[in-house]
């Protein structure tokens, strides 16, 4: 009888342990906070999709109709622009009126014809619970070739700017470690005698004096790209024998940005002055 009692007690204790061990210890994950929704007006006169725009004059005018809806009162909205991966620049910011769950605003922006290529616009909204959301549009600016004249690259051995950013049209210093990625062109000089030679710090390649191609013949972006592609076997990371008298022609292919870019360069003068600081290559270019 005692054995039966002990046996029954053992079964009860075992069942109790099993029930305790099967207890569900998982915790439910709270649902994610609802994010503001961002859409764009898609009526005539607005830019509302990824698209190319044509610069027919000196500028291109963009217009975005930003529409924000939220289940929580909105706090603010902002818009930033990133040209060819160069970094975000805030072009618009606004605090939303109190107790508003819906907000609409027109965003205007003007693109210079001198800065063709890809622009990424990021539209952001944040609500009073600090929950944010964003949406992006890509605009690619195209158009007739823009010509920039009388640019200089100085002897790298001196104190002048020995590098050049073709995308932004700016001279850059080879002594500044922060701009290595922007050095599409870098002077190759290692003494006070100018080397009449260029290289690149970011993978840009060059074709010197491409056959059958002239400065005046290259009038469109398509012709510029075609001129490089036809002569791609001649592409090199270096270009030597720069000559302003003969007018050295160079096609440069720049791949550091969000889209591949092509530039035609015409050397107009090579100056070897008294000392490295007086040396430079003078050139025009178009893209």
C-alpha positions in Angstrom: 0.0 0.0 0.0 2.8 2.4 0.9 4.6 1.5 -2.3 1.4 2.5 -4.2 1.1 5.8 -2.4 4.8 6.7 -3.0 4.5 5.7 -6.7 1.4 7.8 -7.1 3.1 10.7 -5.4 6.1 10.4 -7.7 3.8 10.6 -10.8 2.1 13.7 -9.5 5.5 15.4 -8.8 6.8 14.4 -12.2 3.8 15.8 -13.9 4.1 19.0 -11.9 7.8 19.4 -13.0 6.8 18.8 -16.6 4.1 21.4 -16.5 6.4 23.9 -14.9 9.1 23.2 -17.5 6.7 23.8 -20.4 5.8 27.3 -19.2 6.0 29.8 -22.1 8.6 32.3 -21.1 8.6 34.2 -24.4 7.6 37.9 -24.4 5.7 39.6 -27.2 7.4 42.3 -29.2 5.5 45.5 -29.2 4.4 46.6 -32.7 6.6 49.2 -34.4 5.5 52.7 -34.2 3.7 53.9 -37.3 5.9 56.0 -39.5 4.8 59.1 -41.4 4.0 58.4 -45.1 5.6 60.5 -47.8 4.1 60.8 -51.3 4.4 63.3 -54.2 1.9 65.2 -56.2 2.0 63.7 -59.7 0.2 66.4 -61.6 1.5 68.5 -64.5 4.4 70.8 -63.5 5.7 68.6 -60.7 8.7 66.2 -60.6 7.5 63.0 -58.9 9.5 60.1 -60.3 13.2 59.2 -60.9 13.8 61.0 -64.2 16.2 63.0 -66.5 15.7 66.7 -67.0 17.1 68.7 -69.9 18.9 72.0 -69.3 17.9 74.0 -72.3 19.3 77.3 -71.0 21.5 78.3 -68.1 19.4 76.5 -65.4 16.8 73.8 -64.9 13.9 74.4 -62.5 12.5 71.6 -60.4 9.3 71.5 -58.5 8.3 68.8 -56.0 4.9 68.5 -54.3 5.7 66.8 -51.0 2.7 65.3 -49.2 3.0 63.9 -45.7 0.4 62.0 -43.7 0.7 60.5 -40.2 -1.3 58.9 -37.4 0.7 61.0 -34.9 0.9 64.8 -35.0 3.8 65.8 -37.2 6.8 67.8 -35.9 8.9 68.8 -38.9 9.8 68.1 -42.5 13.1 68.6 -44.4 14.6 68.1 -47.9 18.3 67.5 -48.7 20.1 67.3 -52.0 23.1 65.2 -52.8 25.0 65.9 -56.1 27.0 63.0 -57.4 27.6 61.5 -54.0 29.3 64.7 -52.7 27.2 64.8 -49.5 23.8 65.9 -48.4 23.0 69.6 -48.4 19.7 70.6 -46.7 17.7 72.9 -49.0 14.5 73.1 -47.0 13.3 72.6 -43.5 10.1 73.6 -41.8 8.3 73.0 -38.5 4.8 71.7 -39.0 1.9 73.6 -37.5 0.7 72.2 -34.1 -1.8 69.3 -34.1 -1.3 68.5 -37.8 -1.3 65.0 -39.1 -1.3 66.1 -42.7 1.1 68.5 -44.4 1.8 69.5 -48.0 4.4 71.8 -49.4 6.0 72.7 -52.7 9.8 72.4 -52.9 11.5 74.4 -55.6 15.2 74.0 -56.7 17.3 75.4 -59.5 20.0 73.3 -61.1 23.0 75.0 -62.8 23.8 73.8 -66.3 27.4 73.7 -65.2 26.7 70.8 -62.8 25.1 68.1 -64.9 24.8 64.6 -63.6 22.8 62.8 -60.8 21.1 64.6 -58.0 19.4 62.6 -55.2 16.7 64.4 -53.2 15.8 63.0 -49.8 12.4 64.0 -48.3 12.1 63.4 -44.6 9.4 63.8 -41.9 9.4 63.3 -38.2 6.4 63.1 -35.8 6.0 64.2 -32.2 7.0 60.7 -31.0 10.4 61.1 -32.8 9.4 58.5 -35.4 10.8 59.5 -38.8 10.6 58.3 -42.4 12.0 59.4 -45.7 11.6 59.0 -49.5 14.1 59.7 -52.3 14.0 60.8 -55.9 16.8 60.7 -58.4 17.1 63.5 -61.0 19.7 63.3 -63.7 20.5 66.6 -65.4 21.5 66.5 -69.0 21.9 69.0 -71.8 24.3 70.7 -74.2 28.0 70.5 -73.3 29.1 73.1 -70.9 32.5 74.7 -71.6 34.8 75.9 -68.8 37.8 77.9 -69.8 41.2 79.0 -68.4 41.6 76.5 -65.6 45.0 75.8 -64.0 46.8 72.8 -62.4 50.0 73.9 -60.7 53.3 72.0 -60.4 52.8 69.4 -57.6 56.3 70.2 -56.3 55.3 73.7 -55.4 52.7 75.2 -53.0 50.0 75.8 -55.6 46.9 73.6 -56.2 48.3 70.5 -58.0 45.0 68.7 -58.3 41.6 69.3 -60.0 38.0 68.2 -59.4 36.4 67.9 -62.9 32.9 67.4 -61.5 32.7 70.6 -59.4 35.2 72.5 -61.5 37.6 73.3 -58.6 41.3 73.2 -58.0 42.3 71.0 -55.0 45.4 70.7 -53.0 47.4 67.4 -53.2 48.6 68.1 -49.6 45.1 67.9 -48.2 44.3 64.3 -47.3 40.6 64.9 -47.1 40.2 65.5 -50.9 42.0 62.4 -52.3 38.8 61.1 -53.7 38.2 64.4 -55.6 41.6 64.4 -57.4 40.4 63.5 -60.9 43.6 65.1 -62.2 46.9 65.3 -60.3 50.1 66.9 -61.6 53.0 64.5 -61.8 55.9 66.9 -61.3 58.6 66.0 -58.7 60.9 69.0 -59.2 60.8 72.7 -60.1 60.7 71.6 -63.7 57.1 71.0 -64.7 56.6 67.4 -65.8 53.9 68.1 -68.4 52.3 64.9 -67.1 49.1 64.1 -65.3 47.8 61.1 -63.3 44.8 60.6 -61.1 44.2 59.7 -57.4 40.8 58.2 -57.8 40.8 55.9 -60.8 40.1 58.4 -63.6 41.4 57.3 -66.9 42.6 59.4 -69.9 42.8 59.1 -73.6 45.3 61.5 -75.2 44.6 62.9 -78.7 41.9 60.4 -79.6 42.0 59.7 -83.4 39.6 61.4 -85.7 38.0 63.4 -82.8 38.2 67.2 -82.6 37.2 69.7 -80.0 34.6 71.3 -82.2 33.1 68.0 -83.4 32.4 66.9 -79.8 29.1 68.8 -79.2 26.9 66.4 -77.2 27.2 64.1 -74.2 26.5 61.1 -76.5 29.3 62.1 -78.8 31.7 62.6 -75.9 30.9 59.1 -74.4 31.1 57.5 -77.9 34.5 59.2 -78.5 35.8 57.5 -75.3 34.2 54.1 -76.0 35.5 53.9 -79.6 39.1 54.5 -78.3 38.8 52.7 -74.9 41.8 50.5 -75.7 44.0 53.6 -75.5 42.8 54.6 -72.0 45.5 55.0 -69.4 45.8 56.1 -65.8 48.5 58.6 -66.9 48.8 61.2 -69.7 52.2 62.6 -70.7 53.7 65.1 -73.1 51.1 67.8 -72.5 51.5 70.5 -75.1 49.8 73.8 -75.2 51.2 74.8 -78.6 49.8 71.8 -80.3 46.7 71.9 -78.1 46.7 68.4 -76.5 43.2 66.9 -76.4 42.3 64.5 -73.6 39.1 62.6 -72.9 38.8 61.8 -69.2 36.4 59.1 -67.8 35.5 59.7 -64.1 33.9 56.9 -62.2 34.1 58.1 -58.6 30.6 59.6 -58.5 27.2 58.0 -58.6 27.3 57.9 -62.4 30.1 57.6 -64.9 31.1 61.0 -66.3 33.1 62.0 -69.4 35.0 65.2 -70.0 37.0 66.6 -72.9 40.0 68.6 -72.0 42.0 71.0 -74.3 45.5 72.1 -73.1 46.0 75.7 -74.1 49.4 76.5 -72.4 52.1 74.9 -70.4 54.1 77.4 -68.3 57.5 76.5 -66.8 58.3 79.6 -64.8 61.0 80.5 -62.3 60.5 77.9 -59.6 57.7 75.3 -59.0 55.2 77.9 -57.8 55.2 79.6 -61.1 54.6 76.4 -63.1 51.1 75.4 -64.3 49.1 73.8 -67.1 46.3 76.0 -68.5 43.3 74.2 -70.0 39.7 74.4 -71.1 37.3 71.5 -70.7 33.7 70.6 -71.5 31.2 68.0 -70.3 
